């Protein structure tokens, strides 16, 4: 069905460079092999979409670990380079450099890196 749609709308899918992949989700998934235009699609255990990393059990561990590491790196940079540790200097740095990394794609319940790290 997707193949017919892509032909009608003249939109090709990139199956040569392995841009199209299959992720089998769940424990009882039969893990069928899928073909697109007579090319077998590779199966993967985790995927990345718009910066959000999920695995085949729909867990976000890798994403949260990456986010926590990046924010700790930025906090270390702020700590080493800030001349003064006063609140009126550190707070704007935190709001502009750290908070955007924590807030991007963390609006869903259970995806807040700070809360997940404390558990």
LOVO-626027 format. One record per atom (N, C-alpha, C, O): residue number from 0; residue in three letters; atom name; x, y, z. Coordinates in steps of 0.001 Angstrom, whole numbers, plus 500000, padded with zeros to 6 digits. Atoms other than C-alpha are relative to their C-alpha. Layout:
<nodes>
<node NUM,'Ala','CA',<X,Y,Z>> ...
</nodes>
This chain:
<nodes>
<node 0,'Unk','N',<500820,498813,500000>> <node 0,'Unk','CA',<500000,500000,500000>> <node 0,'Unk','C',<500873,501263,500000>> <node 0,'Unk','O',<500587,502214,499273>> <node 1,'Unk','N',<499102,498850,499972>> <node 1,'Unk','CA',<502829,502421,500841>> <node 1,'Unk','C',<500734,500129,498669>> <node 1,'Unk','O',<500987,501234,498190>> <node 2,'Unk','N',<499308,499983,501295>> <node 2,'Unk','CA',<504591,501429,497630>> <node 2,'Unk','C',<499126,500648,498931>> <node 2,'Unk','O',<499608,501449,498131>> <node 3,'Unk','N',<500918,499397,500973>> <node 3,'Unk','CA',<501515,502332,495578>> <node 3,'Unk','C',<499872,501501,500239>> <node 3,'Unk','O',<499866,502287,499291>> <node 4,'Unk','N',<500105,498583,499660>> <node 4,'Unk','CA',<501180,505645,497420>> <node 4,'Unk','C',<501233,500761,499514>> <node 4,'Unk','O',<501108,501843,498940>> <node 5,'Unk','N',<498774,499314,500408>> <node 5,'Unk','CA',<504836,506528,496755>> <node 5,'Unk','C',<500102,500123,498484>> <node 5,'Unk','O',<500664,501096,497980>> <node 6,'Unk','N',<499991,499912,501455>> <node 6,'Unk','CA',<504409,505764,493049>> <node 6,'Unk','C',<499008,501048,499500>> <node 6,'Unk','O',<499322,501813,498589>> <node 7,'Unk','N',<501017,499036,500417>> <node 7,'Unk','CA',<501194,507815,492728>> <node 7,'Unk','C',<500481,501429,500253>> <node 7,'Unk','O',<500320,502301,499398>> <node 8,'Unk','N',<499560,498661,499627>> <node 8,'Unk','CA',<502698,510819,494514>> <node 8,'Unk','C',<501441,500284,499592>> <node 8,'Unk','O',<501967,501357,499887>> <node 9,'Unk','N',<498635,499870,500488>> <node 9,'Unk','CA',<506136,510296,492954>> <node 9,'Unk','C',<500967,500419,501107>> <node 9,'Unk','O',<501793,501315,500939>> <node 10,'Unk','N',<499115,499763,498869>> <node 10,'Unk','CA',<507852,510267,496333>> <node 10,'Unk','C',<500739,498701,500290>> <node 10,'Unk','O',<500127,497697,500656>> <node 11,'Unk','N',<499229,501213,499770>> <node 11,'Unk','CA',<510660,507779,496690>> <node 11,'Unk','C',<500504,499959,501437>> <node 11,'Unk','O',<500729,500994,502064>> <node 12,'Unk','N',<499462,500226,498668>> <node 12,'Unk','CA',<511873,506303,499964>> <node 12,'Unk','C',<501448,499564,499873>> <node 12,'Unk','O',<501802,498826,498954>> <node 13,'Unk','N',<498586,500325,500048>> <node 13,'Unk','CA',<515563,505993,500700>> <node 13,'Unk','C',<500244,498664,500704>> <node 13,'Unk','O',<500464,498620,501915>> <node 14,'Unk','N',<499753,501329,499436>> <node 14,'Unk','CA',<516011,502251,501202>> <node 14,'Unk','C',<501429,499551,499749>> <node 14,'Unk','O',<501891,498598,500376>> <node 15,'Unk','N',<498628,500395,500337>> <node 15,'Unk','CA',<519520,502072,499714>> <node 15,'Unk','C',<500961,500317,501138>> <node 15,'Unk','O',<501795,499481,501488>> <node 16,'Unk','N',<499099,499578,498928>> <node 16,'Unk','CA',<521281,504003,502509>> <node 16,'Unk','C',<499502,499596,501385>> <node 16,'Unk','O',<499980,500117,502393>> <node 17,'Unk','N',<500564,500510,498741>> <node 17,'Unk','CA',<519272,502174,505208>> <node 17,'Unk','C',<499359,501112,500830>> <node 17,'Unk','O',<499445,501099,502058>> <node 18,'Unk','N',<500727,498960,499276>> <node 18,'Unk','CA',<517266,505282,506097>> <node 18,'Unk','C',<498654,499476,500483>> <node 18,'Unk','O',<498137,499936,501501>> <node 19,'Unk','N',<501246,500644,499582>> <node 19,'Unk','CA',<514101,503151,506271>> <node 19,'Unk','C',<500370,498762,500791>> <node 19,'Unk','O',<501090,497893,500299>> <node 20,'Unk','N',<499668,501117,499113>> <node 20,'Unk','CA',<514312,500718,509170>> <node 20,'Unk','C',<498740,499485,500674>> <node 20,'Unk','O',<497701,500146,500672>> <node 21,'Unk','N',<501106,500616,499279>> <node 21,'Unk','CA',<512052,498408,511135>> <node 21,'Unk','C',<500415,499816,501450>> <node 21,'Unk','O',<501499,499306,501735>> <node 22,'Unk','N',<499770,500265,498589>> <node 22,'Unk','CA',<511820,498380,514920>> <node 22,'Unk','C',<498839,499145,500495>> <node 22,'Unk','O',<497687,499578,500476>> <node 23,'Unk','N',<501017,500913,499482>> <node 23,'Unk','CA',<509946,495417,516368>> <node 23,'Unk','C',<499765,500345,501466>> <node 23,'Unk','O',<500657,500189,502300>> <node 24,'Unk','N',<500326,499518,498664>> <node 24,'Unk','CA',<508189,496711,519477>> <node 24,'Unk','C',<499245,498925,500766>> <node 24,'Unk','O',<498312,498317,500243>> <node 25,'Unk','N',<500692,500938,499122>> <node 25,'Unk','CA',<507151,494469,522366>> <node 25,'Unk','C',<500707,498668,500125>> <node 25,'Unk','O',<501530,498302,499286>> <node 26,'Unk','N',<499368,501287,499724>> <node 26,'Unk','CA',<508161,491135,523817>> <node 26,'Unk','C',<499464,498882,499126>> <node 26,'Unk','O',<500210,497974,498761>> <node 27,'Unk','N',<500623,501096,500747>> <node 27,'Unk','CA',<505735,488970,521858>> <node 27,'Unk','C',<499890,500292,498510>> <node 27,'Unk','O',<499081,499674,497818>> <node 28,'Unk','N',<500034,499640,501414>> <node 28,'Unk','CA',<506383,490541,518458>> <node 28,'Unk','C',<500618,498869,499178>> <node 28,'Unk','O',<501703,498398,499518>> <node 29,'Unk','N',<499470,501120,500786>> <node 29,'Unk','CA',<506867,487838,515775>> <node 29,'Unk','C',<501234,500350,499161>> <node 29,'Unk','O',<501814,499454,498548>> <node 30,'Unk','N',<498802,499562,500715>> <node 30,'Unk','CA',<509716,489881,514172>> <node 30,'Unk','C',<500020,499564,498543>> <node 30,'Unk','O',<500969,498926,498088>> <node 31,'Unk','N',<500059,500301,501429>> <node 31,'Unk','CA',<508642,489488,510572>> <node 31,'Unk','C',<501033,500840,499249>> <node 31,'Unk','O',<501429,501915,499700>> <node 32,'Unk','N',<499113,499230,500870>> <node 32,'Unk','CA',<510985,490587,507809>> <node 32,'Unk','C',<499134,500812,499042>> <node 32,'Unk','O',<498196,500286,498444>> <node 33,'Unk','N',<500767,499124,500866>> <node 33,'Unk','CA',<509673,493553,505844>> <node 33,'Unk','C',<500849,500407,498801>> <node 33,'Unk','O',<502042,500683,498925>> <node 34,'Unk','N',<499340,499596,501231>> <node 34,'Unk','CA',<510539,494392,502256>> <node 34,'Unk','C',<499299,501219,499433>> <node 34,'Unk','O',<498080,501364,499535>> <node 35,'Unk','N',<500537,498817,500657>> <node 35,'Unk','CA',<510088,497657,500437>> <node 35,'Unk','C',<500685,500118,498652>> <node 35,'Unk','O',<501898,500310,498575>> <node 36,'Unk','N',<499458,499962,501354>> <node 36,'Unk','CA',<510534,497696,496677>> <node 36,'Unk','C',<501046,498890,499798>> <node 36,'Unk','O',<502100,499108,499200>> <node 37,'Unk','N',<499150,501194,500082>> <node 37,'Unk','CA',<512109,494209,496907>> <node 37,'Unk','C',<501347,500159,500711>> <node 37,'Unk','O',<502308,499467,500376>> <node 38,'Unk','N',<498800,499824,499184>> <node 38,'Unk','CA',<514728,495443,499403>> <node 38,'Unk','C',<499609,499731,501448>> <node 38,'Unk','O',<498675,500338,501971>> <node 39,'Unk','N',<500293,500320,498602>> <node 39,'Unk','CA',<514772,493932,502896>> <node 39,'Unk','C',<500389,501175,500885>> <node 39,'Unk','O',<501501,501696,500792>> <node 40,'Unk','N',<499722,498901,499085>> <node 40,'Unk','CA',<514508,496620,505560>> <node 40,'Unk','C',<500728,499459,501229>> <node 40,'Unk','O',<500315,498443,501788>> <node 41,'Unk','N',<499263,500493,498829>> <node 41,'Unk','CA',<517047,496247,508389>> <node 41,'Unk','C',<499207,500205,501288>> <node 41,'Unk','O',<498513,501208,501454>> <node 42,'Unk','N',<500648,499899,498690>> <node 42,'Unk','CA',<515722,495589,511889>> <node 42,'Unk','C',<500984,500628,500987>> <node 42,'Unk','O',<502168,500290,500997>> <node 43,'Unk','N',<499162,499318,499015>> <node 43,'Unk','CA',<517043,497811,514684>> <node 43,'Unk','C',<499383,499838,501391>> <node 43,'Unk','O',<498182,499603,501524>> <node 44,'Unk','N',<500468,500105,498619>> <node 44,'Unk','CA',<516801,497673,518495>> <node 44,'Unk','C',<499647,501354,500599>> <node 44,'Unk','O',<498876,501430,501556>> <node 45,'Unk','N',<500354,498671,499537>> <node 45,'Unk','CA',<516654,501422,518999>> <node 45,'Unk','C',<500007,500945,498822>> <node 45,'Unk','O',<500695,500731,497823>> <node 46,'Unk','N',<500116,499037,501079>> <node 46,'Unk','CA',<515753,504390,516887>> <node 46,'Unk','C',<500088,501417,500512>> <node 46,'Unk','O',<499858,501688,501691>> <node 47,'Unk','N',<499861,498601,499673>> <node 47,'Unk','CA',<516318,508113,516818>> <node 47,'Unk','C',<499091,500789,499064>> <node 47,'Unk','O',<499244,500723,497844>> <node 48,'Unk','N',<500896,499183,500807>> <node 48,'Unk','CA',<513576,510459,515640>> <node 48,'Unk','C',<499910,501376,500637>> <node 48,'Unk','O',<499430,501515,501762>> <node 49,'Unk','N',<499990,498616,499526>> <node 49,'Unk','CA',<513955,514231,516038>> <node 49,'Unk','C',<500738,500140,501334>> <node 49,'Unk','O',<500350,500941,502184>> <node 50,'Unk','N',<499196,499924,498786>> <node 50,'Unk','CA',<516547,513673,518759>> <node 50,'Unk','C',<499516,499125,501134>> <node 50,'Unk','O',<500200,499012,502151>> <node 51,'Unk','N',<500548,500870,498962>> <node 51,'Unk','CA',<514374,511314,520792>> <node 51,'Unk','C',<500414,498567,499719>> <node 51,'Unk','O',<500056,498010,498681>> <node 52,'Unk','N',<499503,501366,500170>> <node 52,'Unk','CA',<516034,507914,521251>> <node 52,'Unk','C',<499095,499060,500788>> <node 52,'Unk','O',<498940,499213,501999>> <node 53,'Unk','N',<500822,501014,499341>> <node 53,'Unk','CA',<513711,504990,522014>> <node 53,'Unk','C',<500512,498622,499616>> <node 53,'Unk','O',<501114,498447,498557>> <node 54,'Unk','N',<499602,501364,500331>> <node 54,'Unk','CA',<514376,501270,522167>> <node 54,'Unk','C',<498763,499160,499685>> <node 54,'Unk','O',<497641,499665,499689>> <node 55,'Unk','N',<501101,500860,500423>> <node 55,'Unk','CA',<512254,498295,521159>> <node 55,'Unk','C',<499006,499691,501112>> <node 55,'Unk','O',<497959,499102,500844>> <node 56,'Unk','N',<500949,500129,498891>> <node 56,'Unk','CA',<510606,498234,524608>> <node 56,'Unk','C',<499361,501353,500338>> <node 56,'Unk','O',<498681,501493,501355>> <node 57,'Unk','N',<500500,498631,499840>> <node 57,'Unk','CA',<509697,501951,524235>> <node 57,'Unk','C',<500494,500640,501299>> <node 57,'Unk','O',<499763,501375,501963>> <node 58,'Unk','N',<499341,499388,498845>> <node 58,'Unk','CA',<512086,502914,527032>> <node 58,'Unk','C',<500878,501140,499499>> <node 58,'Unk','O',<501329,501135,498353>> <node 59,'Unk','N',<499246,498818,500378>> <node 59,'Unk','CA',<513952,506200,527013>> <node 59,'Unk','C',<501323,500099,500749>> <node 59,'Unk','O',<501852,501200,500900>> <node 60,'Unk','N',<498779,499980,499188>> <node 60,'Unk','CA',<517046,505202,529049>> <node 60,'Unk','C',<501161,500681,499278>> <node 60,'Unk','O',<501829,501542,499852>> <node 61,'Unk','N',<498886,499431,500774>> <node 61,'Unk','CA',<519559,506078,526321>> <node 61,'Unk','C',<499814,501502,499805>> <node 61,'Unk','O',<500772,502268,499905>> <node 62,'Unk','N',<500295,498577,500177>> <node 62,'Unk','CA',<517855,509415,525675>> <node 62,'Unk','C',<500259,500767,501291>> <node 62,'Unk','O',<500889,501825,501270>> <node 63,'Unk','N',<499840,499327,498709>> <node 63,'Unk','CA',<517798,510333,529365>> <node 63,'Unk','C',<501470,500054,500392>> <node 63,'Unk','O',<501945,501081,500875>> <node 64,'Unk','N',<498568,500021,499692>> <node 64,'Unk','CA',<521422,509272,529861>> <node 64,'Unk','C',<500753,501035,499174>> <node 64,'Unk','O',<501632,501725,499689>> <node 65,'Unk','N',<499360,499022,500873>> <node 65,'Unk','CA',<522475,511393,526894>> <node 65,'Unk','C',<499694,501418,500454>> <node 65,'Unk','O',<500587,502265,500485>> <node 66,'Unk','N',<500392,498664,499545>> <node 66,'Unk','CA',<520524,514416,528158>> <node 66,'Unk','C',<500696,500380,501302>> <node 66,'Unk','O',<501169,501508,501445>> <node 67,'Unk','N',<499354,499726,498713>> <node 67,'Unk','CA',<521932,514146,531691>> <node 67,'Unk','C',<501489,500252,499793>> <node 67,'Unk','O',<502048,501161,500406>> <node 68,'Unk','N',<498577,499802,500268>> <node 68,'Unk','CA',<525494,513809,530367>> <node 68,'Unk','C',<500260,501365,499369>> <node 68,'Unk','O',<501211,502050,499745>> <node 69,'Unk','N',<499831,498713,500670>> <node 69,'Unk','CA',<525085,516861,528109>> <node 69,'Unk','C',<499797,501157,500977>> <node 69,'Unk','O',<500571,502114,500966>> <node 70,'Unk','N',<500241,498912,499050>> <node 70,'Unk','CA',<523620,519030,530873>> <node 70,'Unk','C',<501107,500058,501049>> <node 70,'Unk','O',<501505,501149,501457>> <node 71,'Unk','N',<498875,499994,499054>> <node 71,'Unk','CA',<526354,517946,533312>> <node 71,'Unk','C',<501245,500605,499362>> <node 71,'Unk','O',<502012,501299,500029>> <node 72,'Unk','N',<498865,499417,500717>> <node 72,'Unk','CA',<528934,518875,530682>> <node 72,'Unk','C',<499874,501526,499958>> <node 72,'Unk','O',<500851,502238,500188>> <node 73,'Unk','N',<500221,498552,500064>> <node 73,'Unk','CA',<527402,522337,530289>> <node 73,'Unk','C',<500124,500627,501386>> <node 73,'Unk','O',<500696,501707,501529>> <node 74,'Unk','N',<499876,499481,498635>> <node 74,'Unk','CA',<527116,522809,534062>> <node 74,'Unk','C',<501460,500068,500425>> <node 74,'Unk','O',<501865,501014,501101>> <node 75,'Unk','N',<498569,499969,499703>> <node 75,'Unk','CA',<530803,521913,534394>> <node 75,'Unk','C',<500695,501161,499312>> <node 75,'Unk','O',<501570,501806,499891>> <node 76,'Unk','N',<499442,498875,500748>> <node 76,'Unk','CA',<531660,524463,531713>> <node 76,'Unk','C',<499652,501321,500686>> <node 76,'Unk','O',<500505,502198,500818>> <node 77,'Unk','N',<500426,498780,499293>> <node 77,'Unk','CA',<529655,527140,533534>> <node 77,'Unk','C',<500781,500148,501295>> <node 77,'Unk','O',<501244,501240,501622>> <node 78,'Unk','N',<499289,499966,498722>> <node 78,'Unk','CA',<531295,526234,536843>> <node 78,'Unk','C',<501460,500409,499821>> <node 78,'Unk','O',<501997,501155,500639>> <node 79,'Unk','N',<498582,499695,500231>> <node 79,'Unk','CA',<534814,526471,535381>> <node 79,'Unk','C',<500227,501407,499470>> <node 79,'Unk','O',<501243,502031,499774>> <node 80,'Unk','N',<499760,498723,500679>> <node 80,'Unk','CA',<534335,529658,533378>> <node 80,'Unk','C',<499336,501205,500648>> <node 80,'Unk','O',<499736,502336,500374>> <node 81,'Unk','N',<500679,498857,499373>> <node 81,'Unk','CA',<531996,531803,535498>> <node 81,'Unk','C',<500919,500635,501036>> <node 81,'Unk','O',<501426,499969,501939>> <node 82,'Unk','N',<499123,499280,499082>> <node 82,'Unk','CA',<533991,534452,537298>> <node 82,'Unk','C',<499354,500094,501379>> <node 82,'Unk','O',<500002,499873,502402>> <node 83,'Unk','N',<500730,499853,498749>> <node 83,'Unk','CA',<531342,535022,539935>> <node 83,'Unk','C',<498956,498899,500100>> <node 83,'Unk','O',<498356,498502,499101>> <node 84,'Unk','N',<501010,501034,499775>> <node 84,'Unk','CA',<529082,532406,541457>> <node 84,'Unk','C',<498698,500595,500546>> <node 84,'Unk','O',<497878,499879,501121>> <node 85,'Unk','N',<501210,499361,499483>> <node 85,'Unk','CA',<526385,534939,542342>> <node 85,'Unk','C',<498795,499586,499156>> <node 85,'Unk','O',<498921,499212,497990>> <node 86,'Unk','N',<501241,500453,500639>> <node 86,'Unk','CA',<522791,534152,541478>> <node 86,'Unk','C',<499663,500808,498753>> <node 86,'Unk','O',<499144,500247,497787>> <node 87,'Unk','N',<500360,499185,501155>> <node 87,'Unk','CA',<522369,537057,539069>> <node 87,'Unk','C',<500887,499694,498781>> <node 87,'Unk','O',<500584,500152,497679>> <node 88,'Unk','N',<499175,500425,501141>> <node 88,'Unk','CA',<525139,535582,536882>> <node 88,'Unk','C',<499699,498547,499630>> <node 88,'Unk','O',<499548,498225,498452>> <node 89,'Unk','N',<500198,501432,500258>> <node 89,'Unk','CA',<524554,531834,537241>> <node 89,'Unk','C',<498592,499709,499464>> <node 89,'Unk','O',<498445,498889,498558>> <node 90,'Unk','N',<501375,500279,500413>> <node 90,'Unk','CA',<520751,531907,536824>> <node 90,'Unk','C',<499753,500270,498509>> <node 90,'Unk','O',<499172,499412,497845>> <node 91,'Unk','N',<500185,499817,501453>> <node 91,'Unk','CA',<520728,533499,533325>> <node 91,'Unk','C',<500788,498984,499167>> <node 91,'Unk','O',<500310,498533,498126>> <node 92,'Unk','N',<499225,501022,500715>> <node 92,'Unk','CA',<523488,531104,532228>> <node 92,'Unk','C',<499271,498663,500020>> <node 92,'Unk','O',<499208,497970,499005>> <node 93,'Unk','N',<500747,501250,499887>> <node 93,'Unk','CA',<521465,528158,533510>> <node 93,'Unk','C',<498776,500018,499082>> <node 93,'Unk','O',<498511,499049,498371>> <node 94,'Unk','N',<501228,499912,500800>> <node 94,'Unk','CA',<518269,529378,531812>> <node 94,'Unk','C',<500276,499956,498502>> <node 94,'Unk','O',<499472,499413,497744>> <node 95,'Unk','N',<499724,499967,501433>> <node 95,'Unk','CA',<519945,529929,528443>> <node 95,'Unk','C',<500801,498802,499500>> <node 95,'Unk','O',<500681,498430,498333>> <node 96,'Unk','N',<499117,501070,500475>> <node 96,'Unk','CA',<522432,527056,528317>> <node 96,'Unk','C',<499576,498600,500438>> <node 96,'Unk','O',<499784,497637,499700>> <node 97,'Unk','N',<500312,501335,499459>> <node 97,'Unk','CA',<521116,524195,530467>> <node 97,'Unk','C',<498537,499634,499803>> <node 97,'Unk','O',<498227,498557,499293>> <node 98,'Unk','N',<501427,500313,500027>> <node 98,'Unk','CA',<517341,524394,530638>> <node 98,'Unk','C',<499454,499586,498641>> <node 98,'Unk','O',<498617,498685,498590>> <node 99,'Unk','N',<500514,500459,501294>> <node 99,'Unk','CA',<516710,524132,526877>> <node 99,'Unk','C',<500311,498523,499714>> <node 99,'Unk','O',<499513,497837,499076>> <node 100,'Unk','N',<499663,501414,500204>> <node 100,'Unk','CA',<518498,520756,526848>> <node 100,'Unk','C',<499092,499093,500826>> <node 100,'Unk','O',<498746,497993,500393>> <node 101,'Unk','N',<500874,500813,499148>> <node 101,'Unk','CA',<516337,519491,529694>> <node 101,'Unk','C',<498546,500046,499539>> <node 101,'Unk','O',<497806,499082,499737>> <node 102,'Unk','N',<501399,499844,500367>> <node 102,'Unk','CA',<513068,520795,528258>> <node 102,'Unk','C',<499663,499477,498607>> <node 102,'Unk','O',<498493,499210,498333>> <node 103,'Unk','N',<500284,500453,501365>> <node 103,'Unk','CA',<513422,519665,524614>> <node 103,'Unk','C',<499547,498553,500023>> <node 103,'Unk','O',<500282,497683,500491>> <node 104,'Unk','N',<500614,501328,500109>> <node 104,'Unk','CA',<511166,516619,524035>> <node 104,'Unk','C',<499842,499332,501361>> <node 104,'Unk','O',<499888,498105,501439>> <node 105,'Unk','N',<500221,500618,498693>> <node 105,'Unk','CA',<510606,516084,527757>> <node 105,'Unk','C',<498642,500368,500563>> <node 105,'Unk','O',<498483,500438,501782>> <node 106,'Unk','N',<501334,499607,499557>> <node 106,'Unk','CA',<506955,517077,527930>> <node 106,'Unk','C',<499124,498810,500378>> <node 106,'Unk','O',<498115,498982,501062>> <node 107,'Unk','N',<500804,501180,499700>> <node 107,'Unk','CA',<505640,513519,528178>> <node 107,'Unk','C',<500280,499526,501425>> <node 107,'Unk','O',<501410,499647,501897>> <node 108,'Unk','N',<499775,500516,498652>> <node 108,'Unk','CA',<505141,511993,531646>> <node 108,'Unk','C',<501019,498866,499969>> <node 108,'Unk','O',<501000,498025,499069>> <node 109,'Unk','N',<499004,501060,499901>> <node 109,'Unk','CA',<508037,509784,532694>> <node 109,'Unk','C',<501248,500247,499176>> <node 109,'Unk','O',<502132,499393,499126>> <node 110,'Unk','N',<498833,499727,500829>> <node 110,'Unk','CA',<510541,511471,530386>> <node 110,'Unk','C',<500866,501123,500551>> <node 110,'Unk','O',<501823,501525,499888>> <node 111,'Unk','N',<499204,498921,499434>> <node 111,'Unk','CA',<511913,514187,532666>> <node 111,'Unk','C',<501324,499431,500490>> <node 111,'Unk','O',<501326,498610,501407>> <node 112,'Unk','N',<498702,500574,499628>> <node 112,'Unk','CA',<515681,513458,532941>> <node 112,'Unk','C',<500352,500173,501465>> <node 112,'Unk','O',<500990,499300,502053>> <node 113,'Unk','N',<499658,499762,498606>> <node 113,'Unk','CA',<515969,514986,536401>> <node 113,'Unk','C',<499249,499029,500896>> <node 113,'Unk','O',<499839,498448,501807>> <node 114,'Unk','N',<500797,500921,499187>> <node 114,'Unk','CA',<513140,512911,537868>> <node 114,'Unk','C',<500475,498554,499781>> <node 114,'Unk','O',<500585,497795,500743>> <node 115,'Unk','N',<499544,501361,500297>> <node 115,'Unk','CA',<514351,509720,536112>> <node 115,'Unk','C',<501332,499713,500672>> <node 115,'Unk','O',<501549,498593,501135>> <node 116,'Unk','N',<498671,500194,499420>> <node 116,'Unk','CA',<517912,510215,537432>> <node 116,'Unk','C',<499908,499777,501503>> <node 116,'Unk','O',<500722,499046,502068>> <node 117,'Unk','N',<500143,500118,498548>> <node 117,'Unk','CA',<516695,510494,541046>> <node 117,'Unk','C',<499431,498651,500418>> <node 117,'Unk','O',<499585,498260,501575>> <node 118,'Unk','N',<500639,501274,499647>> <node 118,'Unk','CA',<514837,507153,540916>> <node 118,'Unk','C',<500989,498894,500153>> <node 118,'Unk','O',<500607,497762,500448>> 
</nodes>
